[in-house]
Amino acid sequence: MAKILYFARLGEQLNASSEELILDDINTVRHLVEHLQDRGEPWSSEFESGRVLVAVNQEMSDFDSVIKESDEIAFFPPVTGG
């Protein structure tokens, strides 16, 4: 099972900080995001393009990154500051 983490505002909006998920035929971050969006609201709007960043096994990644069952995938909103 892959461990999925949701940080900051994203976790608050989804009412979840983490979950474990069997990936089956999900093999990229993009496929995982599509799977999560299929849950409906608020998942679909929170995972719209550009609204989240992703790290796979604690390394910044992109939506084309390959993932596997033993991975930790973390999603978080973009950070702003000054």
C-alpha positions in Angstrom: 0.0 0.0 0.0 1.1 3.5 -0.8 0.9 6.1 2.0 -0.7 9.3 0.8 -0.2 12.5 2.9 -2.2 15.8 2.7 -0.6 18.9 4.2 -1.7 22.3 5.3 -4.9 23.8 3.8 -5.3 20.8 1.5 -5.6 18.4 4.5 -8.1 20.7 6.1 -10.3 21.0 3.0 -10.2 17.2 2.4 -10.7 16.5 6.1 -7.9 14.0 6.0 -4.2 14.2 6.8 -3.3 10.8 5.4 -4.5 7.5 4.0 -3.2 4.2 2.7 -4.2 3.2 -0.7 -3.7 0.2 -2.9 -2.5 1.5 -6.2 -3.6 -1.4 -8.4 -3.1 0.0 -12.0 -2.2 3.5 -10.8 1.4 4.0 -11.8 2.0 7.8 -12.0 1.1 10.7 -9.8 -1.2 12.0 -12.6 -3.2 8.7 -12.5 -3.4 9.0 -8.7 -4.7 12.6 -8.9 -7.3 11.5 -11.4 -8.4 8.7 -9.1 -8.7 11.1 -6.2 -10.6 13.6 -8.3 -13.1 10.9 -9.1 -14.2 11.0 -5.5 -16.1 14.2 -6.3 -16.0 17.4 -4.2 -13.9 18.7 -2.6 -11.4 16.3 -4.1 -12.0 17.3 -7.7 -11.5 21.1 -7.1 -8.6 20.7 -4.7 -6.6 18.7 -7.2 -7.2 21.0 -10.2 -4.1 21.7 -12.2 -1.7 24.0 -10.4 -3.4 23.9 -7.0 -1.1 21.2 -5.5 2.5 20.3 -5.3 3.7 16.7 -4.9 6.6 14.9 -3.3 7.3 11.2 -3.8 9.4 9.7 -1.0 10.2 13.1 0.3 11.6 14.4 -3.0 9.8 17.1 -5.0 8.2 15.5 -8.0 5.8 16.2 -10.8 2.6 14.6 -12.0 4.5 12.4 -14.5 6.5 10.8 -11.8 6.2 7.0 -11.6 4.9 5.7 -8.3 4.6 2.2 -6.7 3.0 0.5 -3.8 5.8 1.1 -1.3 6.0 4.9 -1.9 5.0 7.8 0.2 3.2 10.5 -1.8 2.7 13.9 -0.2 0.4 16.6 -1.6 0.5 20.2 -0.4 -0.6 23.6 -1.6 2.0 26.0 -3.2 3.6 28.2 -0.6 3.8 31.9 -0.8 5.8 34.3 1.3 7.6 37.5 1.3 
